[in-house]
Amino acid sequence: MKIRKKDYGNANMVGKQIESIRKSHGIKQKDFVSKMQVLGVDINPTSYSKLEGQLRIVTDKELYAISKILGITIDELFNKE
């Protein structure tokens, strides 16, 4: 898996946790974006990368889809490791 090139931002609280859980499930970012699109979330790879990098705000619809794909609750996205 690729190493993050830029430091994490502070636009959201969950991006780093989402990235960690997604990687632990062995899901590539492009495949994750596809799964989100199937669930009706209009997102592109660049926007998703910025979400994980905490460089942009995450919407409630995105949080819902992410938690469904990962099989966890939204609350679990806010738990720090």
VMD Tcl script that draws the C-alpha trace (Angstrom):
set ca {
  {0.00 0.00 0.00}
  {1.10 3.53 -0.71}
  {2.56 5.73 1.97}
  {0.82 9.05 2.60}
  {2.86 11.86 1.06}
  {1.27 14.80 2.87}
  {0.69 15.36 6.56}
  {-2.84 14.97 7.89}
  {-4.93 18.12 8.05}
  {-7.56 19.12 10.58}
  {-10.72 19.52 8.46}
  {-12.35 16.40 9.97}
  {-11.85 14.06 12.92}
  {-12.31 10.70 11.22}
  {-10.16 10.58 8.08}
  {-7.13 8.97 9.68}
  {-9.30 6.31 11.36}
  {-11.16 5.60 8.10}
  {-7.86 5.13 6.30}
  {-6.56 2.80 9.00}
  {-9.69 0.62 9.05}
  {-9.94 0.53 5.24}
  {-6.33 -0.63 4.99}
  {-6.85 -3.24 7.72}
  {-9.70 -4.65 5.58}
  {-7.31 -4.80 2.61}
  {-9.46 -2.51 0.45}
  {-7.71 -0.32 -2.10}
  {-8.77 3.32 -2.18}
  {-10.09 3.13 -5.76}
  {-12.20 0.08 -4.88}
  {-13.53 1.84 -1.79}
  {-14.54 4.86 -3.89}
  {-16.40 2.51 -6.26}
  {-18.29 0.97 -3.34}
  {-19.27 4.44 -2.13}
  {-20.51 5.36 -5.59}
  {-22.65 2.19 -5.71}
  {-24.25 3.38 -2.44}
  {-25.13 6.69 -4.11}
  {-22.29 8.86 -2.82}
  {-21.01 11.16 -5.58}
  {-17.28 11.16 -4.82}
  {-14.12 10.95 -6.90}
  {-10.75 9.50 -5.88}
  {-9.15 12.90 -5.27}
  {-11.97 14.05 -3.02}
  {-11.88 10.76 -1.12}
  {-8.12 11.02 -0.67}
  {-8.58 14.49 0.81}
  {-11.25 13.09 3.15}
  {-8.84 10.45 4.47}
  {-6.07 13.03 4.67}
  {-8.35 15.22 6.80}
  {-7.99 17.99 4.23}
  {-11.74 18.38 3.65}
  {-14.96 18.08 5.61}
  {-16.81 14.75 5.49}
  {-20.59 14.74 4.96}
  {-23.12 12.72 6.90}
  {-24.00 10.76 3.75}
  {-20.34 9.87 3.29}
  {-20.00 8.80 6.94}
  {-23.05 6.59 6.60}
  {-21.74 4.89 3.44}
  {-18.23 4.46 4.88}
  {-19.55 2.82 8.05}
  {-21.76 0.47 5.99}
  {-18.89 -0.56 3.72}
  {-16.55 -1.15 6.66}
  {-19.24 -2.95 8.68}
  {-18.85 -0.69 11.71}
  {-20.89 1.97 13.48}
  {-20.36 5.66 12.82}
  {-19.29 6.00 16.47}
  {-16.41 3.59 15.84}
  {-15.01 6.02 13.25}
  {-14.41 8.49 16.06}
  {-12.49 6.02 18.26}
  {-8.78 6.65 18.30}
  {-6.48 3.64 18.17}
}
mol new
graphics top color blue
foreach p $ca { graphics top sphere $p radius 0.5 }
foreach p [lrange $ca 0 end-1] q [lrange $ca 1 end] { graphics top cylinder $p $q radius 0.2 }
display resetview
